């Protein structure tokens, strides 16, 4: 299995990008991982929230293969602790899927079409974080999940 993370818009903060790069490198020791940025919608200020979600949704769906399993990072998704998340990853790996795709949406969330395509939703917290910081949190939790599965000391139980 491989994992892909899709996110709308580039990371503006150099320090945050350096941490993302570090955890992405660490994660690469465990699984094939790809982090892909979908460029911001041009002239988004001229669009309604629904129009922006629709355009972003088309771009997201265009990045998927027919066999991909889509997981949305969504405030209304399932919450789990790190050990539960590692179990979640293991179940997907055991299912024989080729690619698991996590998506961080734009500022207004996801279009109805993206919600319909998704197999599940995961919430990292009841708190709200910037979309830029969520990128780091997701990659770090993926890394932590694999260290838990390998019984490595990064995550202290």
N, C-alpha and C positions, 0 to 999 in steps of 0.2 A: 504494500500500500504506500501511497505517497500522500502528502498533505499540501494543500495550497491555501494561502490566505490572500483574499482580495480586499482592497480598501480603496475608497474614493478619495482622490487628492493626495498630493505629495506631503511628506513630513517636512515641516518648516524649520524645526529646531535641530541644530547640529548635534547637541549633546544627546537628545532623544534618539536621533538616527544612529549615533555611535552605539548606544545600548541595544537598539534593535538589531544592528549588525552583529554585535557580540552574541546575543542569544540565538540569532539565526545560524551563526557559525556553530555554536554548541549543539543546537538541535540537529544539525546536519550529520553529527556522529551517530544518530539513532535512526533517522528516517530521511528519505528524500523529501525536501521541503522547498517550496517556492513561495515567495512573497511578491505579489503583483499589484502595482498601483494602477488604478483606472483614473485617467486624468479628470480633473474637475470639468463640469459642463461649462462650455463657453456661453457667455451672456446669460448666466443663471439668474441675474437680477431681474431680467425681463420675463421670467417664468413664474408661474404660481408654484406653490409647494407640490401640488399633485403633478404638474407638468415636469418639475425637476425630478421627483421620485420616478415618474414614468421613464424619462430619458436615462436616468441612472440604472433603472431596472433593466432596460434593454441592453445597456452595456454589460451589466453583470451577467445576464442570461447568455449573452454572446460569448462569454469567456468559459462557458461550461461545456463539457463533453456529455454525451447522452448517458453515460454510465456513472457520472459523478454523483456523489451524495452531498447535497447542499445543507450546510448548517449555518443558520443566521445568528449573529451575535446581536441579541435583542433584549431590551430591558424587561420584556415580559416572558423571557425564556426560562428554561429550567435552571435552577441554581444548584450547584453542588460544590463540595469541598474539593481540595486538590486530589485526594485519594479517589473520591468518586469520579472525578474527571479522568484520572488515569484508567479506571475501570471502563469508563465510557469509550476511551480511545482503544482499549484492548478489545472490547466487543466489536468495534468497527473493523479492527484488524483481523479478528477471527472470522468475520463475515465474508471475507474474500473480495471486498471491493477494491477497485484499482486506485481511486482517488477520493479523498475527503476534502471538501472545499468549505472553508470558513469564510464568511463575508462580514465586513464592517461596512454598513451602509453610509449614506450621506447624512447631512444634518437633519433631514426630515424623515429618516427611516427608509423603509422599503416599499416598492409598489406591490399591488395585490398579486401580480403575476409572479414576483419573486417569492412572496409568501406561499403561493400555491405550489411552487416548484420545490420548496424547502422540505426536507424530511424531518427537521427539528430546529428548535431555537434554544440557544444557551445564553444565560445572563451571567456576567461575571460579578455583578454586585447589584444591590438595590440602589446604590449611589450612582450619580451621573458623573462620567469622566469625559474628557475631551476625546474626540475620535483619534487624535494623534497619540494620546497616551494609551488608549485601548490596544493599539497595535503592539506596543511593548508588552502589555499585560498578557495578551493572547499568546505571543511567542514565548514569553517566560513560562506561562502555565503549560504550554505544550512541552517545553523542555523539562519542566518539573514533573509532568506526567510520565515522561519516558524514564527519568531517573527513578521515579517510584516503581515503575514496572521492572526496572533492572536492579532494584534494591540497592541503589547507590546512595551515598550519604547526603546529597544535596538537600533532600527533604527530610527533616527530622521528625519522626513520628512520635 
